[in-house]
């Protein structure tokens, strides 16, 4: 049995929830926070990590829209 440090387990859970919330369509930061049930700072940190890893992409707003995130292809 593999055991992970408590912080690592939380990271994996939140990253999974972030990716799961993006399965059907792109979402704004606020929508992702609501679906993950975690603090904004925590979600922001892991979103940045997932973008750096290339697992999700950040889509800048267009014509008064909102910034959105999506799963990378």
Backbone as JSON, one array per atom type, in Angstrom:
{
  "sequence": "XXXXXXXXXXXXXXXXXXXXXXXXXXXXXXXXXXXXXXXXXXXXXXXXXXXXXXXXXXXXXXXXXXXXXXXXX",
  "N": [[0.84, -1.18, 0.0], [0.55, 2.17, -0.87], [1.32, 5.19, 0.67], [0.54, 8.59, 0.79], [1.79, 11.85, 1.62], [-0.32, 13.99, 3.59], [-0.85, 16.56, 2.41], [-0.18, 16.06, -0.26], [-2.12, 14.23, -1.02], [-4.4, 15.83, -0.87], [-3.77, 17.64, -2.9], [-3.84, 15.98, -5.19], [-6.53, 15.25, -5.14], [-7.88, 17.72, -5.47], [-6.81, 18.58, -7.94], [-7.81, 16.55, -9.56], [-10.57, 17.09, -9.3], [-10.65, 19.62, -10.51], [-9.94, 19.0, -13.18], [-12.03, 17.26, -13.75], [-14.2, 18.99, -13.65], [-13.82, 20.32, -16.0], [-14.33, 18.56, -18.03], [-16.67, 18.44, -19.7], [-16.99, 21.03, -20.76], [-15.42, 24.27, -21.23], [-14.55, 26.4, -18.43], [-15.03, 29.14, -16.14], [-12.87, 30.7, -13.69], [-14.32, 31.12, -11.32], [-16.45, 29.3, -11.61], [-15.03, 26.9, -11.52], [-13.97, 26.97, -8.92], [-16.34, 26.82, -7.42], [-17.17, 24.22, -8.1], [-15.19, 22.65, -7.01], [-15.14, 22.95, -4.27], [-13.2, 24.17, -2.59], [-10.74, 26.44, -1.23], [-10.25, 29.65, -2.79], [-7.58, 30.47, -3.19], [-6.21, 28.05, -3.07], [-7.28, 26.62, -5.25], [-6.47, 28.33, -7.29], [-3.68, 28.09, -7.13], [-3.29, 25.36, -7.87], [-4.47, 25.36, -10.39], [-2.68, 26.99, -11.78], [-0.42, 25.31, -11.67], [-1.34, 23.11, -13.17], [-1.68, 24.3, -15.66], [0.99, 24.99, -16.23], [2.04, 22.41, -16.43], [0.85, 21.62, -18.73], [-1.58, 20.32, -18.82], [-4.02, 21.56, -18.7], [-5.47, 24.36, -20.42], [-5.33, 27.93, -20.62], [-7.7, 30.21, -21.56], [-7.78, 33.31, -22.81], [-9.97, 36.12, -22.22], [-12.44, 37.29, -24.55], [-13.71, 40.04, -26.21], [-15.23, 41.36, -23.97], [-15.87, 39.06, -22.59], [-15.33, 36.34, -20.28], [-12.33, 35.11, -18.72], [-11.38, 31.79, -19.38], [-10.87, 28.31, -18.61], [-9.7, 25.24, -20.01], [-9.55, 21.72, -20.79], [-6.5, 20.47, -22.06], [-5.71, 19.26, -25.36]],
  "CA": [[0.0, 0.0, 0.0], [1.3, 3.42, -0.95], [0.71, 6.29, 1.42], [1.02, 9.9, 0.39], [1.62, 12.87, 2.65], [-1.67, 14.55, 3.56], [-0.9, 17.64, 1.43], [-0.14, 15.49, -1.61], [-3.43, 13.64, -1.25], [-5.31, 16.95, -1.14], [-3.43, 18.16, -4.23], [-4.35, 15.05, -6.19], [-7.99, 15.32, -5.12], [-8.32, 18.99, -6.06], [-6.46, 18.56, -9.37], [-8.79, 15.67, -10.19], [-11.84, 17.82, -9.35], [-10.5, 20.67, -11.51], [-10.01, 18.38, -14.5], [-13.37, 16.71, -13.91], [-15.12, 20.1, -13.94], [-13.56, 20.78, -17.36], [-14.57, 17.47, -18.98], [-17.72, 18.69, -20.7], [-16.82, 22.33, -21.41], [-14.52, 25.18, -20.54], [-15.18, 27.03, -17.28], [-14.35, 30.28, -15.55], [-12.25, 30.43, -12.4], [-15.38, 31.05, -10.31], [-17.16, 28.03, -11.79], [-14.15, 25.83, -11.06], [-13.92, 27.05, -7.45], [-17.62, 26.31, -6.93], [-17.27, 22.77, -8.29], [-14.15, 21.96, -6.26], [-15.36, 23.08, -2.83], [-11.91, 24.47, -1.98], [-10.44, 27.87, -1.16], [-9.85, 30.25, -4.06], [-6.11, 30.46, -3.29], [-5.8, 26.67, -3.34], [-7.65, 26.31, -6.64], [-5.6, 29.14, -8.15], [-2.34, 27.47, -7.12], [-3.29, 24.13, -8.64], [-4.74, 25.71, -11.79], [-1.4, 27.43, -12.35], [0.43, 24.13, -11.84], [-1.87, 22.3, -14.28], [-1.37, 25.02, -16.9], [2.42, 24.81, -16.47], [2.26, 21.02, -16.82], [0.23, 21.42, -20.04], [-2.76, 19.48, -18.71], [-5.14, 22.41, -19.06], [-5.05, 25.6, -21.08], [-6.01, 29.15, -20.21], [-8.23, 30.89, -22.75], [-8.05, 34.7, -22.45], [-11.31, 36.61, -22.58], [-12.62, 37.96, -25.85], [-14.86, 40.96, -26.3], [-15.96, 41.47, -22.71], [-16.17, 37.76, -22.01], [-14.55, 36.0, -19.09], [-11.26, 34.15, -18.92], [-11.84, 30.42, -19.14], [-9.9, 27.23, -18.64], [-10.19, 24.05, -20.71], [-8.58, 20.63, -20.85], [-5.7, 20.49, -23.28], [-6.04, 18.11, -26.2]],
  "C": [[0.89, 1.24, 0.0], [0.57, 4.48, -0.15], [1.36, 7.59, 0.98], [0.9, 10.86, 1.57], [0.25, 13.53, 2.49], [-1.81, 15.66, 2.51], [-0.93, 17.12, 0.0], [-1.49, 14.86, -1.97], [-4.44, 14.73, -1.59], [-5.05, 17.52, -2.53], [-4.02, 17.28, -5.32], [-5.87, 15.13, -6.28], [-8.47, 16.59, -5.81], [-8.0, 19.05, -7.54], [-7.43, 17.68, -10.14], [-10.12, 16.4, -10.35], [-11.8, 18.94, -10.39], [-10.67, 20.07, -12.9], [-11.4, 17.81, -14.77], [-14.37, 17.82, -14.26], [-14.95, 20.63, -15.36], [-13.82, 19.71, -18.42], [-15.57, 17.84, -20.06], [-17.57, 20.02, -21.43], [-15.85, 23.19, -20.61], [-15.29, 25.88, -19.41], [-14.36, 28.21, -16.79], [-13.74, 29.85, -14.22], [-13.33, 30.25, -11.33], [-16.16, 29.74, -10.4], [-16.33, 26.86, -11.29], [-14.09, 25.81, -9.53], [-15.2, 26.47, -6.86], [-17.71, 24.79, -7.04], [-16.26, 22.0, -7.44], [-14.33, 22.02, -4.75], [-14.03, 23.26, -2.09], [-11.7, 25.98, -2.0], [-9.95, 28.39, -2.51], [-8.33, 30.19, -4.25], [-5.6, 29.06, -3.63], [-6.09, 26.29, -4.79], [-6.74, 27.07, -7.59], [-4.21, 28.53, -8.26], [-2.31, 26.23, -8.02], [-3.65, 24.35, -10.11], [-3.44, 26.14, -12.46], [-0.47, 26.25, -12.61], [-0.04, 23.29, -13.04], [-1.62, 22.97, -15.63], [0.1, 24.84, -17.24], [2.75, 23.4, -16.94], [1.65, 20.71, -18.2], [-1.02, 20.57, -20.01], [-4.05, 20.26, -18.97], [-4.59, 23.67, -19.73], [-5.89, 26.75, -20.55], [-6.43, 29.87, -21.47], [-8.57, 32.33, -22.36], [-9.42, 35.16, -22.94], [-11.3, 37.31, -23.93], [-13.85, 38.85, -25.75], [-15.76, 40.94, -25.08], [-16.38, 40.14, -22.11], [-15.35, 37.54, -20.75], [-13.45, 35.03, -19.47], [-11.79, 32.77, -18.59], [-10.66, 29.46, -19.2], [-10.53, 26.05, -19.34], [-9.13, 22.97, -20.63], [-7.78, 20.75, -22.14], [-6.0, 19.22, -24.07], [-4.94, 17.09, -26.2]]
}
